[in-house]
Structures are given as structure tokens and as C-alpha cells.
């Protein structure tokens, strides 16, 4: 047996073994285990309206109808909440473009809810680093409750109950901050008080 063959045999054998272990056995084992332990998360945490997939608990979406809870703004290109272009605006705090964008978002919120004189929560006028946040703060959701209630013909208390239902606490009770899942709130709002004229969630979502 030649020296070259003797040198190649262990290298080829190791390549085959590692390919089988890391390329086949490990992915199959992890996929199977995840389907048993956390099937919802493993399958994308998808949300349905009837038979239609309308999104995921983990990826934000843009709502423009004022009868729905609005999400945090997104600066992803070329459309908001583009999962293939996750990122922020990269505008510094002294950049005039940032100040202009914030003022425009404040003006839009006042336009759809002129009676609301409360301070606008910061997460309703600034984008996140990922541009894909599916959550807003409880304060940002509460800020919108009266507007939604008026447009749907229900009480603010009813809207707040829906918000509270979809408010998640700190991770393990220790990490992060309480947060409200926007898409889940909007699905429940349509169940609470379906809109007759406005589009449903499945049509209003801008993918």
C-alpha cells in the first residue's frame, strides 16, 4: 500500500464519519427533539385566521388601519418587516433625518387620534435594531386603546382586556421587560368586534 493511500484513508474515513454525524444524525436528532419539546416554536410559531397563515408570533408586521393596534416602526429595506433584510436605520441621535422621521410618526398618530393628548411612547416612533419586533410595550398598547375602542364600537376596558391577555411577562420572570404581541392582539380584536367596512387582519397585514 502506497504512502499516499495510507495518508488518505484516515482523512477520508474521518470525513465520512463527521459528515454522517454532523450533517445527518445531529440535525435529525435536534429536529426530532424540538418537535417533541416545543413543536410550536420549531414550526415557526405561526398564527392562523381560519385556514390562512397570517404571520408568526416572532416576526412583526405593519398595520395601517387605525382600528388595529399599530406595531413598532420598521426600517428594513425595501418594505417594513422584511425578514430577508433585517436591520435598523443606523441614524444617529443627532441626525436630522431621525428627528424628521420621529416627528412624522408623531403627527400620524395625532392625525388618527386627535383627542389623545398623552405623551407618545418612544417605541411607536422609533425603529428597533432588527426592524422585525413583533412586540410593543404595554404603555404603547394602552396609548392606542381608546382609538381602537372608538373605531370598533366597544369600551376601552374591553380593548385593554385583550391587550392584557396578550401581554407577556419577563423571560423566566427575570430578563427583559413586559411586552405585547401586536398580531395576537389584532386577531383577538377581530373576534371581539369584527370590522364590517375595514379589512380584516388577513387583508390589512402588509407582508
C-alpha positions in Angstrom: 0.0 0.0 0.0 1.4 3.3 -1.0 2.2 6.1 1.4 -0.4 8.4 -0.3 -3.2 5.8 0.2 -2.2 5.3 3.9 -2.4 9.0 4.4 -5.7 9.5 2.6 -7.6 6.6 4.2 -7.9 8.1 7.8 -8.7 11.5 6.3 -11.5 10.1 4.1 -12.8 7.9 6.9 -12.9 10.9 9.3 -14.7 13.0 6.6 -17.4 10.3 6.1 -17.9 9.8 9.8 -18.1 13.6 10.6 -20.5 14.1 7.6 -22.8 11.4 8.9 -22.7 12.7 12.4 -22.9 16.4 11.9 -24.7 16.5 8.6 -27.3 13.8 9.2 -27.5 12.3 12.7 -27.3 15.6 14.6 -29.8 17.6 12.5 -32.3 14.7 12.6 -31.9 14.3 16.3 -32.3 18.1 17.0 -35.3 18.4 14.7 -37.0 15.4 16.2 -36.3 16.6 19.8 -37.6 20.1 19.1 -40.8 18.7 17.6 -41.4 16.8 20.9 -40.3 19.5 23.3 -41.5 22.7 21.6 -43.4 21.9 18.3 -44.9 25.4 18.1 -41.5 27.2 18.2 -39.9 24.6 16.0 -42.5 25.2 13.3 -42.1 29.0 13.3 -44.7 30.0 15.9 -47.3 30.5 13.1 -50.6 32.2 13.7 -53.8 31.4 11.8 -57.0 33.1 10.9 -59.3 30.3 9.8 -57.2 28.2 7.4 -55.0 31.2 6.5 -51.5 31.6 7.9 -51.3 35.3 8.7 -47.9 35.5 10.3 -45.7 34.4 13.2 -45.6 35.4 16.9 -41.9 36.1 16.3 -41.9 38.5 13.3 -43.6 41.9 13.3 -46.0 43.1 10.7 -47.1 46.5 9.6 -50.7 47.7 10.3 -52.1 50.9 8.8 -55.8 50.6 9.7 -56.3 52.7 12.9 -58.9 50.2 14.1 -56.0 47.8 14.8 -53.1 48.0 17.2 -50.1 49.5 15.4 -46.7 47.9 15.6 -43.3 49.5 16.2 -42.0 51.2 13.0 -39.6 49.2 10.9 -36.7 50.5 8.8 -36.0 47.3 6.8 -35.5 47.6 3.1 -37.3 47.7 0.8 -40.5 47.1 2.8 -41.2 47.2 6.5 -40.6 43.9 8.4 -38.7 42.4 5.6 -37.3 39.2 7.1 -34.6 39.0 4.4 -33.2 42.4 5.2 -33.3 42.6 9.0 -31.7 45.8 10.3 -32.2 49.3 11.7 -32.0 52.7 10.1 -28.5 53.4 11.5 -29.4 57.0 12.0 -27.5 58.6 14.9 -29.3 60.6 17.7 -28.1 63.9 16.2 -29.1 63.0 12.6 -31.8 65.4 11.4 -33.4 62.6 9.3 -34.1 60.8 12.6 -35.8 63.8 14.1 -37.8 64.3 11.0 -39.0 60.7 10.9 -40.0 60.8 14.6 -42.0 64.0 14.1 -43.7 62.5 11.1 -44.7 59.4 13.1 -46.0 61.6 16.0 -48.0 63.6 13.5 -49.5 60.4 12.0 -50.6 59.2 15.5 -52.2 62.5 16.3 -53.9 62.6 12.9 -55.7 59.3 13.6 -56.4 60.1 17.3 -56.5 63.9 17.7 -58.2 63.6 21.1 -55.3 61.8 22.6 -53.1 64.3 24.5 -50.9 61.7 26.2 -47.1 61.6 25.6 -46.4 59.3 22.6 -44.4 56.2 23.8 -41.0 56.1 22.2 -41.4 52.7 20.7 -44.2 53.9 18.5 -41.9 56.5 16.8 -38.5 54.8 16.7 -37.4 51.6 14.9 -35.6 48.7 16.5 -32.2 47.3 15.6 -33.7 44.3 13.8 -36.7 46.0 12.3 -38.7 42.8 13.0 -40.1 43.4 16.5 -43.4 41.6 17.0 -44.0 43.4 20.3 -44.6 46.8 21.7 -44.5 48.0 25.3 -47.7 47.8 27.4 -47.7 51.6 27.6 -47.6 51.8 23.8 -50.5 49.5 23.5 -52.5 51.3 26.2 -51.9 54.6 24.3 -53.8 53.2 21.4 -56.7 51.6 23.3 -59.1 54.5 23.2 -58.7 55.0 19.4 -59.3 51.3 18.8 -62.3 51.2 21.1 -64.0 54.2 19.4 -63.5 52.8 15.9 -64.8 49.3 16.9 -67.7 50.5 19.0 -66.5 48.8 22.2 -65.3 50.1 25.5 -61.7 50.9 26.3 -61.9 48.4 29.1 -62.7 45.6 26.6 -59.7 46.6 24.4 -57.5 46.7 27.4 -58.6 43.2 28.4 -57.5 41.9 25.0 -54.1 43.7 25.4 -53.6 42.3 28.9 -54.4 38.8 27.6 -51.6 39.1 25.1 -49.0 40.7 27.4 -46.0 38.6 28.0 -44.0 38.9 31.2 -40.3 38.9 31.7 -38.4 35.9 30.5 -38.3 33.4 33.4 -39.6 36.3 35.5 -36.2 38.0 35.4 -35.0 39.0 31.9 -36.3 41.7 29.6 -39.5 43.7 30.0 -43.2 43.0 29.7 -44.3 43.2 26.1 -47.5 43.0 24.0 -47.7 40.8 20.9 -49.3 43.1 18.3 -50.6 40.5 15.8 -52.2 38.3 18.5 -54.0 41.4 19.9 -55.3 42.2 16.4 -56.6 38.7 15.9 -58.4 38.8 19.2 -59.8 42.3 18.4 -61.4 40.9 15.2 -63.0 38.2 17.3 -64.2 40.7 19.9 -65.7 43.2 17.4 -65.3 42.3 13.7 -65.0 45.2 11.4 -67.8 45.5 8.8 -66.2 48.0 6.4 -62.5 47.9 7.2 -60.3 45.0 6.0 -59.8 42.0 8.3 -56.3 41.2 9.7 -55.6 38.8 6.8 -56.1 41.6 4.3 -54.7 44.5 6.4 -51.4 43.0 7.1 -48.6 44.3 4.8 -46.2 41.3 4.3 
